[in-house]
Amino acid sequence: MKTNLRKYRFERGELSQQELADMVGVSRQTIVAIERGDYSPSVKLALLLANRLETKVEELFFLEEKDYA
């Protein structure tokens, strides 16, 4: 799974990883792991992130071709 989280953080006022983490109630390390592709967020966290960044979940996260195999 890929993410546009970093892109949306910067488009929404250049939010830091810590600021976004505080907004959704997780650690900065969680945001780092999501952006690096090392961690897939829960549905709840994905929805919270999308809500705080004023976008849709499918704009933040998307599957790669290899994910369908």
Chimera marker file (.cmm) of the C-alpha trace (Angstrom):
<marker_set name="trace">
<marker id="1" x="0.000" y="0.000" z="0.000" r="1" g="1" b="0" radius="0.5"/>
<marker id="2" x="1.206" y="3.495" z="-0.830" r="1" g="1" b="0" radius="0.5"/>
<marker id="3" x="0.365" y="6.781" z="0.852" r="1" g="1" b="0" radius="0.5"/>
<marker id="4" x="0.123" y="10.447" z="-0.022" r="1" g="1" b="0" radius="0.5"/>
<marker id="5" x="0.127" y="11.428" z="3.648" r="1" g="1" b="0" radius="0.5"/>
<marker id="6" x="3.280" y="13.545" z="3.451" r="1" g="1" b="0" radius="0.5"/>
<marker id="7" x="1.974" y="15.400" z="0.396" r="1" g="1" b="0" radius="0.5"/>
<marker id="8" x="-1.310" y="16.209" z="2.116" r="1" g="1" b="0" radius="0.5"/>
<marker id="9" x="0.461" y="17.307" z="5.320" r="1" g="1" b="0" radius="0.5"/>
<marker id="10" x="2.330" y="19.941" z="3.332" r="1" g="1" b="0" radius="0.5"/>
<marker id="11" x="-0.676" y="20.975" z="1.273" r="1" g="1" b="0" radius="0.5"/>
<marker id="12" x="-2.648" y="21.580" z="4.470" r="1" g="1" b="0" radius="0.5"/>
<marker id="13" x="-0.431" y="24.222" z="5.976" r="1" g="1" b="0" radius="0.5"/>
<marker id="14" x="2.853" y="22.355" z="6.206" r="1" g="1" b="0" radius="0.5"/>
<marker id="15" x="1.774" y="20.362" z="9.250" r="1" g="1" b="0" radius="0.5"/>
<marker id="16" x="4.629" y="18.676" z="11.046" r="1" g="1" b="0" radius="0.5"/>
<marker id="17" x="4.476" y="14.979" z="11.772" r="1" g="1" b="0" radius="0.5"/>
<marker id="18" x="4.057" y="15.821" z="15.461" r="1" g="1" b="0" radius="0.5"/>
<marker id="19" x="1.200" y="18.242" z="14.817" r="1" g="1" b="0" radius="0.5"/>
<marker id="20" x="-0.679" y="15.664" z="12.757" r="1" g="1" b="0" radius="0.5"/>
<marker id="21" x="0.037" y="12.955" z="15.329" r="1" g="1" b="0" radius="0.5"/>
<marker id="22" x="-1.387" y="15.174" z="18.073" r="1" g="1" b="0" radius="0.5"/>
<marker id="23" x="-4.485" y="15.864" z="15.978" r="1" g="1" b="0" radius="0.5"/>
<marker id="24" x="-5.303" y="12.157" z="15.630" r="1" g="1" b="0" radius="0.5"/>
<marker id="25" x="-3.997" y="10.896" z="18.977" r="1" g="1" b="0" radius="0.5"/>
<marker id="26" x="-0.990" y="8.831" z="17.922" r="1" g="1" b="0" radius="0.5"/>
<marker id="27" x="2.775" y="9.176" z="18.299" r="1" g="1" b="0" radius="0.5"/>
<marker id="28" x="4.985" y="10.968" z="15.792" r="1" g="1" b="0" radius="0.5"/>
<marker id="29" x="6.675" y="7.607" z="15.204" r="1" g="1" b="0" radius="0.5"/>
<marker id="30" x="3.352" y="6.213" z="13.969" r="1" g="1" b="0" radius="0.5"/>
<marker id="31" x="3.077" y="8.980" z="11.383" r="1" g="1" b="0" radius="0.5"/>
<marker id="32" x="6.699" y="8.356" z="10.356" r="1" g="1" b="0" radius="0.5"/>
<marker id="33" x="6.022" y="4.618" z="9.949" r="1" g="1" b="0" radius="0.5"/>
<marker id="34" x="2.884" y="5.250" z="7.878" r="1" g="1" b="0" radius="0.5"/>
<marker id="35" x="4.688" y="7.691" z="5.587" r="1" g="1" b="0" radius="0.5"/>
<marker id="36" x="7.562" y="5.238" z="5.093" r="1" g="1" b="0" radius="0.5"/>
<marker id="37" x="5.163" y="2.405" z="4.276" r="1" g="1" b="0" radius="0.5"/>
<marker id="38" x="6.246" y="0.392" z="7.307" r="1" g="1" b="0" radius="0.5"/>
<marker id="39" x="2.824" y="0.509" z="8.978" r="1" g="1" b="0" radius="0.5"/>
<marker id="40" x="-0.716" y="0.248" z="7.638" r="1" g="1" b="0" radius="0.5"/>
<marker id="41" x="-3.118" y="2.258" z="9.765" r="1" g="1" b="0" radius="0.5"/>
<marker id="42" x="-6.349" y="0.866" z="11.130" r="1" g="1" b="0" radius="0.5"/>
<marker id="43" x="-9.538" y="1.896" z="9.369" r="1" g="1" b="0" radius="0.5"/>
<marker id="44" x="-10.296" y="4.254" z="12.258" r="1" g="1" b="0" radius="0.5"/>
<marker id="45" x="-6.894" y="5.931" z="12.056" r="1" g="1" b="0" radius="0.5"/>
<marker id="46" x="-7.103" y="6.209" z="8.259" r="1" g="1" b="0" radius="0.5"/>
<marker id="47" x="-10.511" y="7.892" z="8.599" r="1" g="1" b="0" radius="0.5"/>
<marker id="48" x="-9.215" y="10.263" z="11.284" r="1" g="1" b="0" radius="0.5"/>
<marker id="49" x="-6.231" y="11.222" z="9.137" r="1" g="1" b="0" radius="0.5"/>
<marker id="50" x="-8.434" y="11.856" z="6.114" r="1" g="1" b="0" radius="0.5"/>
<marker id="51" x="-10.844" y="13.926" z="8.193" r="1" g="1" b="0" radius="0.5"/>
<marker id="52" x="-8.094" y="16.077" z="9.731" r="1" g="1" b="0" radius="0.5"/>
<marker id="53" x="-6.483" y="16.591" z="6.320" r="1" g="1" b="0" radius="0.5"/>
<marker id="54" x="-9.872" y="17.357" z="4.736" r="1" g="1" b="0" radius="0.5"/>
<marker id="55" x="-9.671" y="14.666" z="2.090" r="1" g="1" b="0" radius="0.5"/>
<marker id="56" x="-10.888" y="11.141" z="1.375" r="1" g="1" b="0" radius="0.5"/>
<marker id="57" x="-9.193" y="7.995" z="2.616" r="1" g="1" b="0" radius="0.5"/>
<marker id="58" x="-8.682" y="6.818" z="-0.960" r="1" g="1" b="0" radius="0.5"/>
<marker id="59" x="-6.747" y="10.028" z="-1.682" r="1" g="1" b="0" radius="0.5"/>
<marker id="60" x="-4.369" y="9.296" z="1.214" r="1" g="1" b="0" radius="0.5"/>
<marker id="61" x="-3.932" y="5.560" z="0.724" r="1" g="1" b="0" radius="0.5"/>
<marker id="62" x="-3.988" y="3.384" z="-2.379" r="1" g="1" b="0" radius="0.5"/>
<marker id="63" x="-3.046" y="-0.125" z="-3.399" r="1" g="1" b="0" radius="0.5"/>
<marker id="64" x="-0.215" y="-1.013" z="-5.736" r="1" g="1" b="0" radius="0.5"/>
<marker id="65" x="-0.497" y="-3.685" z="-8.385" r="1" g="1" b="0" radius="0.5"/>
<marker id="66" x="1.471" y="-6.120" z="-6.207" r="1" g="1" b="0" radius="0.5"/>
<marker id="67" x="-1.136" y="-5.736" z="-3.438" r="1" g="1" b="0" radius="0.5"/>
<marker id="68" x="-3.705" y="-7.496" z="-5.607" r="1" g="1" b="0" radius="0.5"/>
<marker id="69" x="-1.653" y="-10.672" z="-5.950" r="1" g="1" b="0" radius="0.5"/>
<link id1="1" id2="2" r="1" g="1" b="0" radius="0.2"/>
<link id1="2" id2="3" r="1" g="1" b="0" radius="0.2"/>
<link id1="3" id2="4" r="1" g="1" b="0" radius="0.2"/>
<link id1="4" id2="5" r="1" g="1" b="0" radius="0.2"/>
<link id1="5" id2="6" r="1" g="1" b="0" radius="0.2"/>
<link id1="6" id2="7" r="1" g="1" b="0" radius="0.2"/>
<link id1="7" id2="8" r="1" g="1" b="0" radius="0.2"/>
<link id1="8" id2="9" r="1" g="1" b="0" radius="0.2"/>
<link id1="9" id2="10" r="1" g="1" b="0" radius="0.2"/>
<link id1="10" id2="11" r="1" g="1" b="0" radius="0.2"/>
<link id1="11" id2="12" r="1" g="1" b="0" radius="0.2"/>
<link id1="12" id2="13" r="1" g="1" b="0" radius="0.2"/>
<link id1="13" id2="14" r="1" g="1" b="0" radius="0.2"/>
<link id1="14" id2="15" r="1" g="1" b="0" radius="0.2"/>
<link id1="15" id2="16" r="1" g="1" b="0" radius="0.2"/>
<link id1="16" id2="17" r="1" g="1" b="0" radius="0.2"/>
<link id1="17" id2="18" r="1" g="1" b="0" radius="0.2"/>
<link id1="18" id2="19" r="1" g="1" b="0" radius="0.2"/>
<link id1="19" id2="20" r="1" g="1" b="0" radius="0.2"/>
<link id1="20" id2="21" r="1" g="1" b="0" radius="0.2"/>
<link id1="21" id2="22" r="1" g="1" b="0" radius="0.2"/>
<link id1="22" id2="23" r="1" g="1" b="0" radius="0.2"/>
<link id1="23" id2="24" r="1" g="1" b="0" radius="0.2"/>
<link id1="24" id2="25" r="1" g="1" b="0" radius="0.2"/>
<link id1="25" id2="26" r="1" g="1" b="0" radius="0.2"/>
<link id1="26" id2="27" r="1" g="1" b="0" radius="0.2"/>
<link id1="27" id2="28" r="1" g="1" b="0" radius="0.2"/>
<link id1="28" id2="29" r="1" g="1" b="0" radius="0.2"/>
<link id1="29" id2="30" r="1" g="1" b="0" radius="0.2"/>
<link id1="30" id2="31" r="1" g="1" b="0" radius="0.2"/>
<link id1="31" id2="32" r="1" g="1" b="0" radius="0.2"/>
<link id1="32" id2="33" r="1" g="1" b="0" radius="0.2"/>
<link id1="33" id2="34" r="1" g="1" b="0" radius="0.2"/>
<link id1="34" id2="35" r="1" g="1" b="0" radius="0.2"/>
<link id1="35" id2="36" r="1" g="1" b="0" radius="0.2"/>
<link id1="36" id2="37" r="1" g="1" b="0" radius="0.2"/>
<link id1="37" id2="38" r="1" g="1" b="0" radius="0.2"/>
<link id1="38" id2="39" r="1" g="1" b="0" radius="0.2"/>
<link id1="39" id2="40" r="1" g="1" b="0" radius="0.2"/>
<link id1="40" id2="41" r="1" g="1" b="0" radius="0.2"/>
<link id1="41" id2="42" r="1" g="1" b="0" radius="0.2"/>
<link id1="42" id2="43" r="1" g="1" b="0" radius="0.2"/>
<link id1="43" id2="44" r="1" g="1" b="0" radius="0.2"/>
<link id1="44" id2="45" r="1" g="1" b="0" radius="0.2"/>
<link id1="45" id2="46" r="1" g="1" b="0" radius="0.2"/>
<link id1="46" id2="47" r="1" g="1" b="0" radius="0.2"/>
<link id1="47" id2="48" r="1" g="1" b="0" radius="0.2"/>
<link id1="48" id2="49" r="1" g="1" b="0" radius="0.2"/>
<link id1="49" id2="50" r="1" g="1" b="0" radius="0.2"/>
<link id1="50" id2="51" r="1" g="1" b="0" radius="0.2"/>
<link id1="51" id2="52" r="1" g="1" b="0" radius="0.2"/>
<link id1="52" id2="53" r="1" g="1" b="0" radius="0.2"/>
<link id1="53" id2="54" r="1" g="1" b="0" radius="0.2"/>
<link id1="54" id2="55" r="1" g="1" b="0" radius="0.2"/>
<link id1="55" id2="56" r="1" g="1" b="0" radius="0.2"/>
<link id1="56" id2="57" r="1" g="1" b="0" radius="0.2"/>
<link id1="57" id2="58" r="1" g="1" b="0" radius="0.2"/>
<link id1="58" id2="59" r="1" g="1" b="0" radius="0.2"/>
<link id1="59" id2="60" r="1" g="1" b="0" radius="0.2"/>
<link id1="60" id2="61" r="1" g="1" b="0" radius="0.2"/>
<link id1="61" id2="62" r="1" g="1" b="0" radius="0.2"/>
<link id1="62" id2="63" r="1" g="1" b="0" radius="0.2"/>
<link id1="63" id2="64" r="1" g="1" b="0" radius="0.2"/>
<link id1="64" id2="65" r="1" g="1" b="0" radius="0.2"/>
<link id1="65" id2="66" r="1" g="1" b="0" radius="0.2"/>
<link id1="66" id2="67" r="1" g="1" b="0" radius="0.2"/>
<link id1="67" id2="68" r="1" g="1" b="0" radius="0.2"/>
<link id1="68" id2="69" r="1" g="1" b="0" radius="0.2"/>
</marker_set>
